[in-house]
Amino acid sequence: MTLPGVEGLIGATSARLVQQFGEPRLDVYEGDARKLQFSGDACVLDVFLYPTSPGAEPTATYVDARRASDGLDVDRVSCIQALLRR
């Protein structure tokens, strides 16, 4: 994922994400993949982590953002910034 503003998250480990955003609202494992969900008043941010090679620690490879109120997509960068400011 090479969108401007998300490059600071892509490649991050779960420990780094928790350090940045606090404890996730959800922490879901599915096979070797993991999804961390962070939420605030403005939005919900889903960060998907996958190992980039066999046996490697999963790192963030994709992020998605939506409004908390109705689930409609929102700008990822704006959501990231809102959650970092809380």
PDB file of N, CA, C and O in Angstrom:
ATOM      1  N   MET A   1       0.853  -1.166   0.000  1.00  0.00           N
ATOM      2  CA  MET A   1       0.000   0.000   0.000  1.00  0.00           C
ATOM      3  C   MET A   1       0.897   1.226   0.000  1.00  0.00           C
ATOM      4  O   MET A   1       1.694   1.422   0.918  1.00  0.00           O
ATOM      5  N   THR A   2       0.771   2.027  -1.002  1.00  0.00           N
ATOM      6  CA  THR A   2       1.658   3.184  -1.127  1.00  0.00           C
ATOM      7  C   THR A   2       0.871   4.488  -1.230  1.00  0.00           C
ATOM      8  O   THR A   2       1.099   5.287  -2.138  1.00  0.00           O
ATOM      9  N   LEU A   3      -0.042   4.696  -0.309  1.00  0.00           N
ATOM     10  CA  LEU A   3      -0.780   5.953  -0.273  1.00  0.00           C
ATOM     11  C   LEU A   3      -0.038   6.948   0.600  1.00  0.00           C
ATOM     12  O   LEU A   3       0.477   6.569   1.652  1.00  0.00           O
ATOM     13  N   PRO A   4       0.032   8.201   0.199  1.00  0.00           N
ATOM     14  CA  PRO A   4       0.670   9.209   1.044  1.00  0.00           C
ATOM     15  C   PRO A   4      -0.020   9.275   2.399  1.00  0.00           C
ATOM     16  O   PRO A   4      -1.248   9.287   2.484  1.00  0.00           O
ATOM     17  N   GLY A   5       0.779   9.318   3.450  1.00  0.00           N
ATOM     18  CA  GLY A   5       0.240   9.422   4.796  1.00  0.00           C
ATOM     19  C   GLY A   5       0.129   8.120   5.544  1.00  0.00           C
ATOM     20  O   GLY A   5      -0.007   8.130   6.768  1.00  0.00           O
ATOM     21  N   VAL A   6       0.182   6.989   4.848  1.00  0.00           N
ATOM     22  CA  VAL A   6       0.117   5.702   5.539  1.00  0.00           C
ATOM     23  C   VAL A   6       1.479   5.016   5.590  1.00  0.00           C
ATOM     24  O   VAL A   6       1.627   3.950   6.187  1.00  0.00           O
ATOM     25  N   GLU A   7       2.459   5.634   4.963  1.00  0.00           N
ATOM     26  CA  GLU A   7       3.774   4.982   4.927  1.00  0.00           C
ATOM     27  C   GLU A   7       4.360   4.783   6.321  1.00  0.00           C
ATOM     28  O   GLU A   7       5.192   3.895   6.505  1.00  0.00           O
ATOM     29  N   GLY A   8       3.955   5.574   7.301  1.00  0.00           N
ATOM     30  CA  GLY A   8       4.435   5.384   8.667  1.00  0.00           C
ATOM     31  C   GLY A   8       3.845   4.157   9.346  1.00  0.00           C
ATOM     32  O   GLY A   8       4.392   3.664  10.332  1.00  0.00           O
ATOM     33  N   LEU A   9       2.728   3.663   8.818  1.00  0.00           N
ATOM     34  CA  LEU A   9       2.098   2.469   9.394  1.00  0.00           C
ATOM     35  C   LEU A   9       2.494   1.200   8.651  1.00  0.00           C
ATOM     36  O   LEU A   9       2.681   0.149   9.265  1.00  0.00           O
ATOM     37  N   ILE A  10       2.619   1.296   7.357  1.00  0.00           N
ATOM     38  CA  ILE A  10       2.949   0.114   6.569  1.00  0.00           C
ATOM     39  C   ILE A  10       4.335  -0.383   6.985  1.00  0.00           C
ATOM     40  O   ILE A  10       5.311   0.368   6.984  1.00  0.00           O
ATOM     41  N   GLY A  11       4.393  -1.651   7.335  1.00  0.00           N
ATOM     42  CA  GLY A  11       5.634  -2.248   7.805  1.00  0.00           C
ATOM     43  C   GLY A  11       5.772  -2.253   9.323  1.00  0.00           C
ATOM     44  O   GLY A  11       6.719  -2.829   9.859  1.00  0.00           O
ATOM     45  N   ALA A  12       4.828  -1.609  10.020  1.00  0.00           N
ATOM     46  CA  ALA A  12       4.895  -1.553  11.487  1.00  0.00           C
ATOM     47  C   ALA A  12       4.475  -2.884  12.098  1.00  0.00           C
ATOM     48  O   ALA A  12       3.620  -3.587  11.559  1.00  0.00           O
ATOM     49  N   THR A  13       5.082  -3.217  13.220  1.00  0.00           N
ATOM     50  CA  THR A  13       4.697  -4.405  13.986  1.00  0.00           C
ATOM     51  C   THR A  13       3.502  -4.068  14.872  1.00  0.00           C
ATOM     52  O   THR A  13       3.156  -2.899  15.043  1.00  0.00           O
ATOM     53  N   SER A  14       2.886  -5.084  15.424  1.00  0.00           N
ATOM     54  CA  SER A  14       1.756  -4.850  16.324  1.00  0.00           C
ATOM     55  C   SER A  14       2.193  -4.047  17.541  1.00  0.00           C
ATOM     56  O   SER A  14       1.443  -3.192  18.013  1.00  0.00           O
ATOM     57  N   ALA A  15       3.387  -4.303  18.055  1.00  0.00           N
ATOM     58  CA  ALA A  15       3.880  -3.558  19.222  1.00  0.00           C
ATOM     59  C   ALA A  15       4.010  -2.070  18.901  1.00  0.00           C
ATOM     60  O   ALA A  15       3.669  -1.225  19.729  1.00  0.00           O
ATOM     61  N   ARG A  16       4.487  -1.755  17.739  1.00  0.00           N
ATOM     62  CA  ARG A  16       4.621  -0.344  17.351  1.00  0.00           C
ATOM     63  C   ARG A  16       3.255   0.319  17.179  1.00  0.00           C
ATOM     64  O   ARG A  16       3.073   1.475  17.559  1.00  0.00           O
ATOM     65  N   LEU A  17       2.305  -0.405  16.611  1.00  0.00           N
ATOM     66  CA  LEU A  17       0.961   0.140  16.432  1.00  0.00           C
ATOM     67  C   LEU A  17       0.303   0.423  17.781  1.00  0.00           C
ATOM     68  O   LEU A  17      -0.344   1.455  17.956  1.00  0.00           O
ATOM     69  N   VAL A  18       0.469  -0.488  18.726  1.00  0.00           N
ATOM     70  CA  VAL A  18      -0.087  -0.289  20.065  1.00  0.00           C
ATOM     71  C   VAL A  18       0.594   0.902  20.736  1.00  0.00           C
ATOM     72  O   VAL A  18      -0.054   1.669  21.447  1.00  0.00           O
ATOM     73  N   GLN A  19       1.872   1.053  20.515  1.00  0.00           N
ATOM     74  CA  GLN A  19       2.595   2.199  21.071  1.00  0.00           C
ATOM     75  C   GLN A  19       2.037   3.506  20.503  1.00  0.00           C
ATOM     76  O   GLN A  19       1.927   4.493  21.231  1.00  0.00           O
ATOM     77  N   GLN A  20       1.689   3.529  19.235  1.00  0.00           N
ATOM     78  CA  GLN A  20       1.183   4.739  18.583  1.00  0.00           C
ATOM     79  C   GLN A  20      -0.275   5.036  18.931  1.00  0.00           C
ATOM     80  O   GLN A  20      -0.625   6.180  19.221  1.00  0.00           O
ATOM     81  N   PHE A  21      -1.124   4.004  18.902  1.00  0.00           N
ATOM     82  CA  PHE A  21      -2.568   4.203  19.009  1.00  0.00           C
ATOM     83  C   PHE A  21      -3.178   3.747  20.328  1.00  0.00           C
ATOM     84  O   PHE A  21      -4.346   4.035  20.590  1.00  0.00           O
ATOM     85  N   GLY A  22      -2.430   3.055  21.154  1.00  0.00           N
ATOM     86  CA  GLY A  22      -2.984   2.498  22.382  1.00  0.00           C
ATOM     87  C   GLY A  22      -3.531   1.099  22.133  1.00  0.00           C
ATOM     88  O   GLY A  22      -3.362   0.532  21.053  1.00  0.00           O
ATOM     89  N   GLU A  23      -4.181   0.560  23.141  1.00  0.00           N
ATOM     90  CA  GLU A  23      -4.719  -0.799  23.013  1.00  0.00           C
ATOM     91  C   GLU A  23      -5.800  -0.850  21.944  1.00  0.00           C
ATOM     92  O   GLU A  23      -6.660   0.029  21.886  1.00  0.00           O
ATOM     93  N   PRO A  24      -5.762  -1.878  21.093  1.00  0.00           N
ATOM     94  CA  PRO A  24      -6.772  -1.978  20.036  1.00  0.00           C
ATOM     95  C   PRO A  24      -8.139  -2.352  20.599  1.00  0.00           C
ATOM     96  O   PRO A  24      -8.245  -3.012  21.632  1.00  0.00           O
ATOM     97  N   ARG A  25      -9.160  -1.924  19.909  1.00  0.00           N
ATOM     98  CA  ARG A  25     -10.536  -2.299  20.259  1.00  0.00           C
ATOM     99  C   ARG A  25     -10.758  -3.772  19.962  1.00  0.00           C
ATOM    100  O   ARG A  25     -11.428  -4.472  20.721  1.00  0.00           O
ATOM    101  N   LEU A  26     -10.193  -4.239  18.854  1.00  0.00           N
ATOM    102  CA  LEU A  26     -10.250  -5.651  18.471  1.00  0.00           C
ATOM    103  C   LEU A  26      -8.850  -6.124  18.099  1.00  0.00           C
ATOM    104  O   LEU A  26      -8.042  -5.359  17.574  1.00  0.00           O
ATOM    105  N   ASP A  27      -8.579  -7.380  18.375  1.00  0.00           N
ATOM    106  CA  ASP A  27      -7.322  -8.019  17.994  1.00  0.00           C
ATOM    107  C   ASP A  27      -7.692  -9.418  17.522  1.00  0.00           C
ATOM    108  O   ASP A  27      -7.915 -10.316  18.333  1.00  0.00           O
ATOM    109  N   VAL A  28      -7.756  -9.598  16.201  1.00  0.00           N
ATOM    110  CA  VAL A  28      -8.276 -10.819  15.605  1.00  0.00           C
ATOM    111  C   VAL A  28      -7.179 -11.549  14.837  1.00  0.00           C
ATOM    112  O   VAL A  28      -6.480 -10.956  14.015  1.00  0.00           O
ATOM    113  N   TYR A  29      -7.041 -12.835  15.116  1.00  0.00           N
ATOM    114  CA  TYR A  29      -6.100 -13.685  14.383  1.00  0.00           C
ATOM    115  C   TYR A  29      -6.871 -14.590  13.428  1.00  0.00           C
ATOM    116  O   TYR A  29      -7.932 -15.114  13.768  1.00  0.00           O
ATOM    117  N   GLU A  30      -6.324 -14.765  12.233  1.00  0.00           N
ATOM    118  CA  GLU A  30      -6.878 -15.703  11.273  1.00  0.00           C
ATOM    119  C   GLU A  30      -5.708 -16.345  10.548  1.00  0.00           C
ATOM    120  O   GLU A  30      -5.125 -15.750   9.641  1.00  0.00           O
ATOM    121  N   GLY A  31      -5.370 -17.552  10.948  1.00  0.00           N
ATOM    122  CA  GLY A  31      -4.173 -18.197  10.409  1.00  0.00           C
ATOM    123  C   GLY A  31      -2.955 -17.399  10.820  1.00  0.00           C
ATOM    124  O   GLY A  31      -2.772 -17.110  12.003  1.00  0.00           O
ATOM    125  N   ASP A  32      -2.117 -17.039   9.857  1.00  0.00           N
ATOM    126  CA  ASP A  32      -0.925 -16.242  10.178  1.00  0.00           C
ATOM    127  C   ASP A  32      -1.173 -14.739   9.998  1.00  0.00           C
ATOM    128  O   ASP A  32      -0.251 -13.934  10.137  1.00  0.00           O
ATOM    129  N   ALA A  33      -2.415 -14.368   9.691  1.00  0.00           N
ATOM    130  CA  ALA A  33      -2.776 -12.957   9.546  1.00  0.00           C
ATOM    131  C   ALA A  33      -3.364 -12.434  10.856  1.00  0.00           C
ATOM    132  O   ALA A  33      -3.815 -13.203  11.705  1.00  0.00           O
ATOM    133  N   ARG A  34      -3.349 -11.117  10.997  1.00  0.00           N
ATOM    134  CA  ARG A  34      -3.867 -10.477  12.204  1.00  0.00           C
ATOM    135  C   ARG A  34      -4.505  -9.146  11.819  1.00  0.00           C
ATOM    136  O   ARG A  34      -4.012  -8.448  10.933  1.00  0.00           O
ATOM    137  N   LYS A  35      -5.602  -8.800  12.488  1.00  0.00           N
ATOM    138  CA  LYS A  35      -6.236  -7.499  12.281  1.00  0.00           C
ATOM    139  C   LYS A  35      -6.335  -6.795  13.628  1.00  0.00           C
ATOM    140  O   LYS A  35      -6.865  -7.339  14.597  1.00  0.00           O
ATOM    141  N   LEU A  36      -5.817  -5.581  13.665  1.00  0.00           N
ATOM    142  CA  LEU A  36      -5.966  -4.727  14.840  1.00  0.00           C
ATOM    143  C   LEU A  36      -6.935  -3.619  14.469  1.00  0.00           C
ATOM    144  O   LEU A  36      -6.832  -3.024  13.396  1.00  0.00           O
ATOM    145  N   GLN A  37      -7.876  -3.344  15.363  1.00  0.00           N
ATOM    146  CA  GLN A  37      -8.845  -2.283  15.106  1.00  0.00           C
ATOM    147  C   GLN A  37      -8.728  -1.234  16.208  1.00  0.00           C
ATOM    148  O   GLN A  37      -8.815  -1.543  17.396  1.00  0.00           O
ATOM    149  N   PHE A  38      -8.529   0.003  15.787  1.00  0.00           N
ATOM    150  CA  PHE A  38      -8.425   1.134  16.699  1.00  0.00           C
ATOM    151  C   PHE A  38      -9.605   2.058  16.413  1.00  0.00           C
ATOM    152  O   PHE A  38      -9.974   2.257  15.256  1.00  0.00           O
ATOM    153  N   SER A  39     -10.195   2.622  17.462  1.00  0.00           N
ATOM    154  CA  SER A  39     -11.356   3.478  17.224  1.00  0.00           C
ATOM    155  C   SER A  39     -11.325   4.714  18.108  1.00  0.00           C
ATOM    156  O   SER A  39     -10.713   4.739  19.176  1.00  0.00           O
ATOM    157  N   GLY A  40     -12.001   5.723  17.623  1.00  0.00           N
ATOM    158  CA  GLY A  40     -12.164   6.976  18.340  1.00  0.00           C
ATOM    159  C   GLY A  40     -13.492   7.583  17.947  1.00  0.00           C
ATOM    160  O   GLY A  40     -14.283   6.950  17.247  1.00  0.00           O
ATOM    161  N   ASP A  41     -13.743   8.786  18.383  1.00  0.00           N
ATOM    162  CA  ASP A  41     -15.007   9.449  18.049  1.00  0.00           C
ATOM    163  C   ASP A  41     -15.160   9.650  16.548  1.00  0.00           C
ATOM    164  O   ASP A  41     -16.260   9.520  16.009  1.00  0.00           O
ATOM    165  N   ALA A  42     -14.068   9.964  15.879  1.00  0.00           N
ATOM    166  CA  ALA A  42     -14.135  10.315  14.459  1.00  0.00           C
ATOM    167  C   ALA A  42     -14.210   9.108  13.532  1.00  0.00           C
ATOM    168  O   ALA A  42     -14.878   9.166  12.500  1.00  0.00           O
ATOM    169  N   CYS A  43     -13.539   8.018  13.883  1.00  0.00           N
ATOM    170  CA  CYS A  43     -13.424   6.931  12.919  1.00  0.00           C
ATOM    171  C   CYS A  43     -12.959   5.624  13.559  1.00  0.00           C
ATOM    172  O   CYS A  43     -12.596   5.558  14.733  1.00  0.00           O
ATOM    173  N   VAL A  44     -12.990   4.602  12.729  1.00  0.00           N
ATOM    174  CA  VAL A  44     -12.477   3.279  13.081  1.00  0.00           C
ATOM    175  C   VAL A  44     -11.388   2.952  12.063  1.00  0.00           C
ATOM    176  O   VAL A  44     -11.588   3.104  10.858  1.00  0.00           O
ATOM    177  N   LEU A  45     -10.249   2.507  12.550  1.00  0.00           N
ATOM    178  CA  LEU A  45      -9.120   2.167  11.691  1.00  0.00           C
ATOM    179  C   LEU A  45      -8.811   0.686  11.832  1.00  0.00           C
ATOM    180  O   LEU A  45      -8.548   0.204  12.934  1.00  0.00           O
ATOM    181  N   ASP A  46      -8.843  -0.032  10.722  1.00  0.00           N
ATOM    182  CA  ASP A  46      -8.458  -1.442  10.697  1.00  0.00           C
ATOM    183  C   ASP A  46      -7.077  -1.545  10.078  1.00  0.00           C
ATOM    184  O   ASP A  46      -6.830  -1.019   8.992  1.00  0.00           O
ATOM    185  N   VAL A  47      -6.182  -2.223  10.772  1.00  0.00           N
ATOM    186  CA  VAL A  47      -4.823  -2.433  10.272  1.00  0.00           C
ATOM    187  C   VAL A  47      -4.631  -3.935  10.119  1.00  0.00           C
ATOM    188  O   VAL A  47      -4.796  -4.692  11.076  1.00  0.00           O
ATOM    189  N   PHE A  48      -4.283  -4.356   8.920  1.00  0.00           N
ATOM    190  CA  PHE A  48      -4.102  -5.773   8.610  1.00  0.00           C
ATOM    191  C   PHE A  48      -2.614  -6.091   8.566  1.00  0.00           C
ATOM    192  O   PHE A  48      -1.842  -5.426   7.875  1.00  0.00           O
ATOM    193  N   LEU A  49      -2.228  -7.114   9.313  1.00  0.00           N
ATOM    194  CA  LEU A  49      -0.823  -7.503   9.414  1.00  0.00           C
ATOM    195  C   LEU A  49      -0.636  -8.910   8.853  1.00  0.00           C
ATOM    196  O   LEU A  49      -1.402  -9.824   9.159  1.00  0.00           O
ATOM    197  N   TYR A  50       0.384  -9.062   8.037  1.00  0.00           N
ATOM    198  CA  TYR A  50       0.719 -10.350   7.447  1.00  0.00           C
ATOM    199  C   TYR A  50       2.226 -10.537   7.520  1.00  0.00           C
ATOM    200  O   TYR A  50       2.970  -9.559   7.447  1.00  0.00           O
ATOM    201  N   PRO A  51       2.697 -11.782   7.663  1.00  0.00           N
ATOM    202  CA  PRO A  51       4.139 -12.007   7.582  1.00  0.00           C
ATOM    203  C   PRO A  51       4.589 -11.830   6.135  1.00  0.00           C
ATOM    204  O   PRO A  51       3.923 -12.299   5.212  1.00  0.00           O
ATOM    205  N   THR A  52       5.714 -11.158   5.939  1.00  0.00           N
ATOM    206  CA  THR A  52       6.192 -10.920   4.575  1.00  0.00           C
ATOM    207  C   THR A  52       7.053 -12.067   4.054  1.00  0.00           C
ATOM    208  O   THR A  52       7.397 -12.110   2.873  1.00  0.00           O
ATOM    209  N   SER A  53       7.393 -12.987   4.937  1.00  0.00           N
ATOM    210  CA  SER A  53       8.097 -14.207   4.539  1.00  0.00           C
ATOM    211  C   SER A  53       7.761 -15.286   5.562  1.00  0.00           C
ATOM    212  O   SER A  53       7.328 -14.967   6.669  1.00  0.00           O
ATOM    213  N   PRO A  54       7.952 -16.553   5.214  1.00  0.00           N
ATOM    214  CA  PRO A  54       7.604 -17.629   6.138  1.00  0.00           C
ATOM    215  C   PRO A  54       8.331 -17.477   7.486  1.00  0.00           C
ATOM    216  O   PRO A  54       9.550 -17.313   7.534  1.00  0.00           O
ATOM    217  N   GLY A  55       7.565 -17.536   8.559  1.00  0.00           N
ATOM    218  CA  GLY A  55       8.130 -17.449   9.898  1.00  0.00           C
ATOM    219  C   GLY A  55       8.409 -16.034  10.386  1.00  0.00           C
ATOM    220  O   GLY A  55       8.806 -15.854  11.538  1.00  0.00           O
ATOM    221  N   ALA A  56       8.212 -15.026   9.539  1.00  0.00           N
ATOM    222  CA  ALA A  56       8.485 -13.644   9.930  1.00  0.00           C
ATOM    223  C   ALA A  56       7.350 -13.106  10.799  1.00  0.00           C
ATOM    224  O   ALA A  56       6.217 -13.583  10.723  1.00  0.00           O
ATOM    225  N   GLU A  57       7.664 -12.118  11.617  1.00  0.00           N
ATOM    226  CA  GLU A  57       6.644 -11.456  12.416  1.00  0.00           C
ATOM    227  C   GLU A  57       5.705 -10.698  11.480  1.00  0.00           C
ATOM    228  O   GLU A  57       6.165 -10.009  10.569  1.00  0.00           O
ATOM    229  N   PRO A  58       4.401 -10.817  11.693  1.00  0.00           N
ATOM    230  CA  PRO A  58       3.469 -10.067  10.838  1.00  0.00           C
ATOM    231  C   PRO A  58       3.671  -8.559  10.989  1.00  0.00           C
ATOM    232  O   PRO A  58       3.892  -8.052  12.089  1.00  0.00           O
ATOM    233  N   THR A  59       3.592  -7.865   9.870  1.00  0.00           N
ATOM    234  CA  THR A  59       3.687  -6.405   9.861  1.00  0.00           C
ATOM    235  C   THR A  59       2.513  -5.839   9.070  1.00  0.00           C
ATOM    236  O   THR A  59       1.899  -6.533   8.260  1.00  0.00           O
ATOM    237  N   ALA A  60       2.217  -4.580   9.318  1.00  0.00           N
ATOM    238  CA  ALA A  60       1.086  -3.933   8.660  1.00  0.00           C
ATOM    239  C   ALA A  60       1.316  -3.852   7.156  1.00  0.00           C
ATOM    240  O   ALA A  60       2.349  -3.366   6.698  1.00  0.00           O
ATOM    241  N   THR A  61       0.347  -4.331   6.404  1.00  0.00           N
ATOM    242  CA  THR A  61       0.438  -4.281   4.951  1.00  0.00           C
ATOM    243  C   THR A  61      -0.721  -3.503   4.328  1.00  0.00           C
ATOM    244  O   THR A  61      -0.648  -3.112   3.163  1.00  0.00           O
ATOM    245  N   TYR A  62      -1.799  -3.275   5.102  1.00  0.00           N
ATOM    246  CA  TYR A  62      -2.967  -2.580   4.557  1.00  0.00           C
ATOM    247  C   TYR A  62      -3.732  -1.916   5.694  1.00  0.00           C
ATOM    248  O   TYR A  62      -3.823  -2.471   6.789  1.00  0.00           O
ATOM    249  N   VAL A  63      -4.277  -0.738   5.442  1.00  0.00           N
ATOM    250  CA  VAL A  63      -5.128  -0.050   6.420  1.00  0.00           C
ATOM    251  C   VAL A  63      -6.424   0.383   5.751  1.00  0.00           C
ATOM    252  O   VAL A  63      -6.449   0.709   4.564  1.00  0.00           O
ATOM    253  N   ASP A  64      -7.485   0.380   6.522  1.00  0.00           N
ATOM    254  CA  ASP A  64      -8.783   0.806   6.030  1.00  0.00           C
ATOM    255  C   ASP A  64      -9.423   1.658   7.117  1.00  0.00           C
ATOM    256  O   ASP A  64      -9.202   1.417   8.304  1.00  0.00           O
ATOM    257  N   ALA A  65     -10.223   2.659   6.720  1.00  0.00           N
ATOM    258  CA  ALA A  65     -10.831   3.560   7.695  1.00  0.00           C
ATOM    259  C   ALA A  65     -12.288   3.815   7.332  1.00  0.00           C
ATOM    260  O   ALA A  65     -12.656   3.871   6.159  1.00  0.00           O
ATOM    261  N   ARG A  66     -13.106   3.969   8.372  1.00  0.00           N
ATOM    262  CA  ARG A  66     -14.525   4.249   8.170  1.00  0.00           C
ATOM    263  C   ARG A  66     -15.055   5.048   9.348  1.00  0.00           C
ATOM    264  O   ARG A  66     -14.448   5.080  10.419  1.00  0.00           O
ATOM    265  N   ARG A  67     -16.179   5.683   9.138  1.00  0.00           N
ATOM    266  CA  ARG A  67     -16.822   6.436  10.211  1.00  0.00           C
ATOM    267  C   ARG A  67     -17.364   5.464  11.244  1.00  0.00           C
ATOM    268  O   ARG A  67     -17.881   4.400  10.906  1.00  0.00           O
ATOM    269  N   ALA A  68     -17.239   5.839  12.488  1.00  0.00           N
ATOM    270  CA  ALA A  68     -17.753   5.003  13.568  1.00  0.00           C
ATOM    271  C   ALA A  68     -19.282   4.982  13.570  1.00  0.00           C
ATOM    272  O   ALA A  68     -19.888   3.987  13.966  1.00  0.00           O
ATOM    273  N   SER A  69     -19.897   6.063  13.135  1.00  0.00           N
ATOM    274  CA  SER A  69     -21.350   6.186  13.234  1.00  0.00           C
ATOM    275  C   SER A  69     -22.116   5.311  12.241  1.00  0.00           C
ATOM    276  O   SER A  69     -23.138   4.722  12.591  1.00  0.00           O
ATOM    277  N   ASP A  70     -21.624   5.226  11.006  1.00  0.00           N
ATOM    278  CA  ASP A  70     -22.397   4.504   9.990  1.00  0.00           C
ATOM    279  C   ASP A  70     -21.578   3.563   9.105  1.00  0.00           C
ATOM    280  O   ASP A  70     -22.131   2.918   8.214  1.00  0.00           O
ATOM    281  N   GLY A  71     -20.282   3.478   9.339  1.00  0.00           N
ATOM    282  CA  GLY A  71     -19.457   2.546   8.590  1.00  0.00           C
ATOM    283  C   GLY A  71     -19.037   2.994   7.208  1.00  0.00           C
ATOM    284  O   GLY A  71     -18.380   2.233   6.498  1.00  0.00           O
ATOM    285  N   LEU A  72     -19.392   4.209   6.798  1.00  0.00           N
ATOM    286  CA  LEU A  72     -18.989   4.689   5.480  1.00  0.00           C
ATOM    287  C   LEU A  72     -17.495   4.993   5.455  1.00  0.00           C
ATOM    288  O   LEU A  72     -16.927   5.448   6.448  1.00  0.00           O
ATOM    289  N   ASP A  73     -16.869   4.737   4.313  1.00  0.00           N
ATOM    290  CA  ASP A  73     -15.438   4.984   4.164  1.00  0.00           C
ATOM    291  C   ASP A  73     -15.088   6.438   4.440  1.00  0.00           C
ATOM    292  O   ASP A  73     -15.837   7.352   4.095  1.00  0.00           O
ATOM    293  N   VAL A  74     -13.930   6.634   5.072  1.00  0.00           N
ATOM    294  CA  VAL A  74     -13.380   7.974   5.281  1.00  0.00           C
ATOM    295  C   VAL A  74     -11.929   7.961   4.832  1.00  0.00           C
ATOM    296  O   VAL A  74     -11.342   6.902   4.612  1.00  0.00           O
ATOM    297  N   ASP A  75     -11.366   9.136   4.701  1.00  0.00           N
ATOM    298  CA  ASP A  75      -9.971   9.271   4.310  1.00  0.00           C
ATOM    299  C   ASP A  75      -9.073   8.618   5.357  1.00  0.00           C
ATOM    300  O   ASP A  75      -9.149   8.948   6.540  1.00  0.00           O
ATOM    301  N   ARG A  76      -8.236   7.708   4.924  1.00  0.00           N
ATOM    302  CA  ARG A  76      -7.360   6.971   5.845  1.00  0.00           C
ATOM    303  C   ARG A  76      -6.432   7.903   6.613  1.00  0.00           C
ATOM    304  O   ARG A  76      -6.266   7.765   7.825  1.00  0.00           O
ATOM    305  N   VAL A  77      -5.834   8.842   5.908  1.00  0.00           N
ATOM    306  CA  VAL A  77      -4.859   9.739   6.534  1.00  0.00           C
ATOM    307  C   VAL A  77      -5.531  10.597   7.604  1.00  0.00           C
ATOM    308  O   VAL A  77      -4.975  10.783   8.687  1.00  0.00           O
ATOM    309  N   SER A  78      -6.713  11.116   7.312  1.00  0.00           N
ATOM    310  CA  SER A  78      -7.443  11.916   8.298  1.00  0.00           C
ATOM    311  C   SER A  78      -7.780  11.087   9.527  1.00  0.00           C
ATOM    312  O   SER A  78      -7.681  11.579  10.651  1.00  0.00           O
ATOM    313  N   CYS A  79      -8.173   9.849   9.329  1.00  0.00           N
ATOM    314  CA  CYS A  79      -8.492   8.972  10.448  1.00  0.00           C
ATOM    315  C   CYS A  79      -7.259   8.694  11.288  1.00  0.00           C
ATOM    316  O   CYS A  79      -7.319   8.748  12.516  1.00  0.00           O
ATOM    317  N   ILE A  80      -6.150   8.400  10.644  1.00  0.00           N
ATOM    318  CA  ILE A  80      -4.887   8.143  11.360  1.00  0.00           C
ATOM    319  C   ILE A  80      -4.525   9.358  12.194  1.00  0.00           C
ATOM    320  O   ILE A  80      -4.184   9.224  13.369  1.00  0.00           O
ATOM    321  N   GLN A  81      -4.594  10.534  11.603  1.00  0.00           N
ATOM    322  CA  GLN A  81      -4.240  11.752  12.322  1.00  0.00           C
ATOM    323  C   GLN A  81      -5.176  11.991  13.501  1.00  0.00           C
ATOM    324  O   GLN A  81      -4.724  12.390  14.575  1.00  0.00           O
ATOM    325  N   ALA A  82      -6.463  11.755  13.319  1.00  0.00           N
ATOM    326  CA  ALA A  82      -7.438  11.938  14.407  1.00  0.00           C
ATOM    327  C   ALA A  82      -7.151  10.992  15.565  1.00  0.00           C
ATOM    328  O   ALA A  82      -7.227  11.389  16.727  1.00  0.00           O
ATOM    329  N   LEU A  83      -6.818   9.734  15.249  1.00  0.00           N
ATOM    330  CA  LEU A  83      -6.552   8.768  16.307  1.00  0.00           C
ATOM    331  C   LEU A  83      -5.228   9.037  17.006  1.00  0.00           C
ATOM    332  O   LEU A  83      -5.092   8.738  18.192  1.00  0.00           O
ATOM    333  N   LEU A  84      -4.265   9.587  16.311  1.00  0.00           N
ATOM    334  CA  LEU A  84      -2.973   9.918  16.938  1.00  0.00           C
ATOM    335  C   LEU A  84      -3.105  11.112  17.877  1.00  0.00           C
ATOM    336  O   LEU A  84      -2.328  11.239  18.823  1.00  0.00           O
ATOM    337  N   ARG A  85      -4.072  11.986  17.631  1.00  0.00           N
ATOM    338  CA  ARG A  85      -4.254  13.184  18.463  1.00  0.00           C
ATOM    339  C   ARG A  85      -5.021  12.923  19.744  1.00  0.00           C
ATOM    340  O   ARG A  85      -5.016  13.775  20.632  1.00  0.00           O
ATOM    341  N   ARG A  86      -5.690  11.768  19.878  1.00  0.00           N
ATOM    342  CA  ARG A  86      -6.512  11.559  21.061  1.00  0.00           C
ATOM    343  C   ARG A  86      -5.698  11.475  22.301  1.00  0.00           C
ATOM    344  O   ARG A  86      -6.246  11.300  23.389  1.00  0.00           O
TER     345      ARG A  86
END
